[in-house]
């Protein structure tokens, strides 16, 4: 009986470790994606400020960034992330 309990404990511990490794991978991916988006927004903001100062159109700086933010949101909203967050 003690051997069975120990084997079950080791099995569950292995599952928890695998789950944590998966969560860490998802966390890294989300961190990279959000960091990239923030950098892109920051860059576009700087370009827009310069365009505003010189009186030129800001559209060339804002439109690509808007598309990038939409793509990032779509990546984050993938079922891979949503399904994995609720498991344990």
N, CA and C atoms as a LAMMPS dump frame, in Angstrom:
ITEM: TIMESTEP
0
ITEM: NUMBER OF ATOMS
264
ITEM: BOX BOUNDS ff ff ff
-5.0000000000000000e+02 5.0000000000000000e+02
-5.0000000000000000e+02 5.0000000000000000e+02
-5.0000000000000000e+02 5.0000000000000000e+02
ITEM: ATOMS id mol type element x y z
1 1 1 N 0.818 -1.195 0
2 1 2 C 0 0 0
3 1 3 C 0.872 1.273 0
4 2 1 N 1.922 1.267 0.784
5 2 2 C 2.82 2.42 0.851
6 2 3 C 3.514 2.624 -0.491
7 3 1 N 3.891 1.534 -1.133
8 3 2 C 4.533 1.622 -2.444
9 3 3 C 3.576 2.244 -3.463
10 4 1 N 2.322 1.831 -3.444
11 4 2 C 1.32 2.403 -4.342
12 4 3 C 1.154 3.904 -4.103
13 5 1 N 1.088 4.315 -2.849
14 5 2 C 0.945 5.738 -2.519
15 5 3 C 2.154 6.522 -3.012
16 6 1 N 3.35 5.969 -2.828
17 6 2 C 4.569 6.646 -3.267
18 6 3 C 4.601 6.769 -4.792
19 7 1 N 4.25 5.697 -5.499
20 7 2 C 4.236 5.729 -6.959
21 7 3 C 3.201 6.731 -7.476
22 8 1 N 2.045 6.785 -6.848
23 8 2 C 1.034 7.759 -7.233
24 8 3 C 1.536 9.179 -6.986
25 9 1 N 2.198 9.393 -5.859
26 9 2 C 2.775 10.7 -5.532
27 9 3 C 3.791 11.118 -6.597
28 10 1 N 4.674 10.204 -6.982
29 10 2 C 5.688 10.508 -7.994
30 10 3 C 5.036 10.807 -9.353
31 11 1 N 3.994 10.073 -9.68
32 11 2 C 3.277 10.306 -10.93
33 11 3 C 2.659 11.699 -10.944
34 12 1 N 1.979 12.058 -9.877
35 12 2 C 1.344 13.375 -9.791
36 12 3 C 2.394 14.483 -9.773
37 13 1 N 3.496 14.258 -9.088
38 13 2 C 4.574 15.246 -9.063
39 13 3 C 5.12 15.468 -10.467
40 14 1 N 5.269 14.41 -11.24
41 14 2 C 5.722 14.534 -12.628
42 14 3 C 4.737 15.331 -13.474
43 15 1 N 3.445 15.113 -13.253
44 15 2 C 2.425 15.873 -13.983
45 15 3 C 2.497 17.354 -13.639
46 16 1 N 2.669 17.659 -12.363
47 16 2 C 2.742 19.06 -11.927
48 16 3 C 3.972 19.742 -12.521
49 17 1 N 5.087 19.045 -12.561
50 17 2 C 6.312 19.612 -13.131
51 17 3 C 6.127 19.882 -14.628
52 18 1 N 5.524 18.937 -15.355
53 18 2 C 5.269 19.14 -16.788
54 18 3 C 4.338 20.332 -17.017
55 19 1 N 3.317 20.435 -16.185
56 19 2 C 2.37 21.547 -16.305
57 19 3 C 3.079 22.883 -16.066
58 20 1 N 3.943 22.926 -15.073
59 20 2 C 4.657 24.167 -14.778
60 20 3 C 5.601 24.539 -15.909
61 21 1 N 6.255 23.547 -16.496
62 21 2 C 7.14 23.814 -17.636
63 21 3 C 6.346 24.37 -18.82
64 22 1 N 5.154 23.822 -19.054
65 22 2 C 4.312 24.316 -20.129
66 22 3 C 3.877 25.755 -19.846
67 23 1 N 3.494 26.027 -18.622
68 23 2 C 3.092 27.388 -18.254
69 23 3 C 4.246 28.367 -18.39
70 24 1 N 5.441 27.94 -18.006
71 24 2 C 6.607 28.817 -18.16
72 24 3 C 6.867 29.141 -19.626
73 25 1 N 6.706 28.154 -20.498
74 25 2 C 6.883 28.389 -21.937
75 25 3 C 5.858 29.378 -22.47
76 26 1 N 4.605 29.211 -22.06
77 26 2 C 3.555 30.131 -22.494
78 26 3 C 3.841 31.525 -21.96
79 27 1 N 4.27 31.595 -20.726
80 27 2 C 4.59 32.887 -20.124
81 27 3 C 5.707 33.6 -20.891
82 28 1 N 6.743 32.852 -21.256
83 28 2 C 7.843 33.437 -22.038
84 28 3 C 7.347 33.948 -23.388
85 29 1 N 6.51 33.139 -24.044
86 29 2 C 5.974 33.541 -25.352
87 29 3 C 5.143 34.814 -25.24
88 30 1 N 4.28 34.873 -24.233
89 30 2 C 3.442 36.061 -24.046
90 30 3 C 4.294 37.283 -23.707
91 31 1 N 5.294 37.081 -22.874
92 31 2 C 6.179 38.187 -22.503
93 31 3 C 6.881 38.743 -23.736
94 32 1 N 7.391 37.849 -24.581
95 32 2 C 8.071 38.289 -25.803
96 32 3 C 7.116 39.023 -26.737
97 33 1 N 5.91 38.486 -26.891
98 33 2 C 4.925 39.09 -27.788
99 33 3 C 4.516 40.481 -27.298
100 34 1 N 4.247 40.596 -26.027
101 34 2 C 3.826 41.891 -25.474
102 34 3 C 4.987 42.88 -25.504
103 35 1 N 6.193 42.417 -25.198
104 35 2 C 7.361 43.294 -25.255
105 35 3 C 7.6 43.83 -26.646
106 36 1 N 7.424 42.976 -27.633
107 36 2 C 7.586 43.401 -29.024
108 36 3 C 6.536 44.453 -29.387
109 37 1 N 5.309 44.228 -28.955
110 37 2 C 4.233 45.182 -29.254
111 37 3 C 4.485 46.525 -28.587
112 38 1 N 4.93 46.498 -27.346
113 38 2 C 5.196 47.753 -26.631
114 38 3 C 6.339 48.508 -27.301
115 39 1 N 7.367 47.804 -27.726
116 39 2 C 8.477 48.454 -28.431
117 39 3 C 7.994 49.093 -29.725
118 40 1 N 7.132 48.392 -30.431
119 40 2 C 6.589 48.912 -31.678
120 40 3 C 5.743 50.162 -31.438
121 41 1 N 4.92 50.12 -30.407
122 41 2 C 4.096 51.28 -30.07
123 41 3 C 4.977 52.462 -29.684
124 42 1 N 6.002 52.199 -28.91
125 42 2 C 6.915 53.263 -28.48
126 42 3 C 7.612 53.893 -29.686
127 43 1 N 8.034 53.072 -30.619
128 43 2 C 8.686 53.574 -31.824
129 43 3 C 7.727 54.423 -32.663
130 44 1 N 6.511 53.934 -32.831
131 44 2 C 5.515 54.681 -33.605
132 44 3 C 5.16 55.988 -32.914
133 45 1 N 5.105 55.974 -31.61
134 45 2 C 4.8 57.19 -30.862
135 45 3 C 5.885 58.237 -31.082
136 46 1 N 7.144 57.806 -31.054
137 46 2 C 8.242 58.743 -31.306
138 46 3 C 8.17 59.328 -32.705
139 47 1 N 7.888 58.481 -33.691
140 47 2 C 7.746 58.967 -35.061
141 47 3 C 6.565 59.905 -35.219
142 48 1 N 5.476 59.592 -34.537
143 48 2 C 4.283 60.447 -34.601
144 48 3 C 4.543 61.808 -33.964
145 49 1 N 5.275 61.805 -32.866
146 49 2 C 5.608 63.085 -32.223
147 49 3 C 6.437 63.958 -33.161
148 50 1 N 7.405 63.347 -33.805
149 50 2 C 8.255 64.096 -34.73
150 50 3 C 7.426 64.622 -35.899
151 51 1 N 6.535 63.792 -36.43
152 51 2 C 5.683 64.215 -37.542
153 51 3 C 4.754 65.35 -37.106
154 52 1 N 4.262 65.269 -35.896
155 52 2 C 3.386 66.321 -35.38
156 52 3 C 4.139 67.642 -35.257
157 53 1 N 5.391 67.562 -34.787
158 53 2 C 6.209 68.781 -34.641
159 53 3 C 6.495 69.428 -35.988
160 54 1 N 6.728 68.604 -37.002
161 54 2 C 7.07 69.15 -38.308
162 54 3 C 5.844 69.439 -39.164
163 55 1 N 4.666 69.02 -38.694
164 55 2 C 3.436 69.305 -39.424
165 55 3 C 3.125 68.311 -40.522
166 56 1 N 3.805 67.179 -40.556
167 56 2 C 3.513 66.16 -41.565
168 56 3 C 2.502 65.148 -41.024
169 57 1 N 2.069 64.26 -41.879
170 57 2 C 1.052 63.279 -41.506
171 57 3 C 1.627 62.205 -40.576
172 58 1 N 0.881 61.88 -39.556
173 58 2 C 1.276 60.83 -38.611
174 58 3 C 0.807 59.457 -39.061
175 59 1 N -0.002 59.42 -40.094
176 59 2 C -0.628 58.176 -40.543
177 59 3 C 0.398 57.095 -40.863
178 60 1 N 1.512 57.471 -41.458
179 60 2 C 2.522 56.481 -41.827
180 60 3 C 3.129 55.792 -40.611
181 61 1 N 3.068 56.44 -39.454
182 61 2 C 3.615 55.844 -38.238
183 61 3 C 2.562 55.044 -37.477
184 62 1 N 1.333 55.479 -37.525
185 62 2 C 0.277 54.883 -36.716
186 62 3 C -0.313 53.632 -37.364
187 63 1 N -0.56 53.638 -38.664
188 63 2 C -1.22 52.51 -39.323
189 63 3 C -0.448 51.183 -39.188
190 64 1 N 0.852 51.128 -39.467
191 64 2 C 1.558 49.846 -39.304
192 64 3 C 1.538 49.358 -37.862
193 65 1 N 1.619 50.275 -36.921
194 65 2 C 1.612 49.883 -35.52
195 65 3 C 0.253 49.336 -35.121
196 66 1 N -0.782 49.917 -35.664
197 66 2 C -2.137 49.442 -35.376
198 66 3 C -2.318 48.017 -35.885
199 67 1 N -1.79 47.748 -37.065
200 67 2 C -1.855 46.389 -37.614
201 67 3 C -1.049 45.42 -36.755
202 68 1 N 0.102 45.853 -36.291
203 68 2 C 0.939 45.01 -35.443
204 68 3 C 0.243 44.692 -34.117
205 69 1 N -0.4 45.683 -33.545
206 69 2 C -1.114 45.464 -32.282
207 69 3 C -2.276 44.499 -32.486
208 70 1 N -2.975 44.614 -33.595
209 70 2 C -4.082 43.692 -33.886
210 70 3 C -3.565 42.27 -34.057
211 71 1 N -2.44 42.121 -34.737
212 71 2 C -1.859 40.794 -34.931
213 71 3 C -1.397 40.21 -33.601
214 72 1 N -0.829 41.039 -32.743
215 72 2 C -0.384 40.566 -31.43
216 72 3 C -1.568 40.104 -30.598
217 73 1 N -2.643 40.851 -30.648
218 73 2 C -3.823 40.467 -29.891
219 73 3 C -4.37 39.135 -30.404
220 74 1 N -4.359 38.952 -31.708
221 74 2 C -4.823 37.687 -32.282
222 74 3 C -3.938 36.533 -31.825
223 75 1 N -2.628 36.763 -31.74
224 75 2 C -1.71 35.72 -31.266
225 75 3 C -1.983 35.36 -29.818
226 76 1 N -2.223 36.363 -29.005
227 76 2 C -2.474 36.125 -27.582
228 76 3 C -3.81 35.431 -27.379
229 77 1 N -4.77 35.709 -28.229
230 77 2 C -6.114 35.171 -28.09
231 77 3 C -6.249 33.758 -28.665
232 78 1 N -5.143 33.138 -29.074
233 78 2 C -5.185 31.798 -29.641
234 78 3 C -5.658 30.799 -28.598
235 79 1 N -6.33 29.738 -29.027
236 79 2 C -6.798 28.719 -28.078
237 79 3 C -5.669 28.077 -27.287
238 80 1 N -4.471 28.037 -27.85
239 80 2 C -3.333 27.438 -27.148
240 80 3 C -3.146 28.075 -25.779
241 81 1 N -3.231 29.398 -25.729
242 81 2 C -3.029 30.087 -24.457
243 81 3 C -4.24 29.954 -23.555
244 82 1 N -5.419 30.145 -24.103
245 82 2 C -6.629 30.098 -23.292
246 82 3 C -6.864 28.73 -22.68
247 83 1 N -6.631 27.667 -23.432
248 83 2 C -6.878 26.323 -22.935
249 83 3 C -5.848 25.927 -21.881
250 84 1 N -4.62 26.367 -22.047
251 84 2 C -3.563 25.961 -21.149
252 84 3 C -3.619 26.683 -19.812
253 85 1 N -4.179 27.857 -19.787
254 85 2 C -4.205 28.631 -18.554
255 85 3 C -5.127 28.004 -17.517
256 86 1 N -6.213 27.353 -17.97
257 86 2 C -7.213 26.844 -17.046
258 86 3 C -6.963 25.41 -16.598
259 87 1 N -5.885 24.798 -17.025
260 87 2 C -5.632 23.394 -16.714
261 87 3 C -4.834 23.272 -15.417
262 88 1 N -5.251 22.384 -14.545
263 88 2 C -4.494 21.932 -13.371
264 88 3 C -5.382 21.221 -12.424
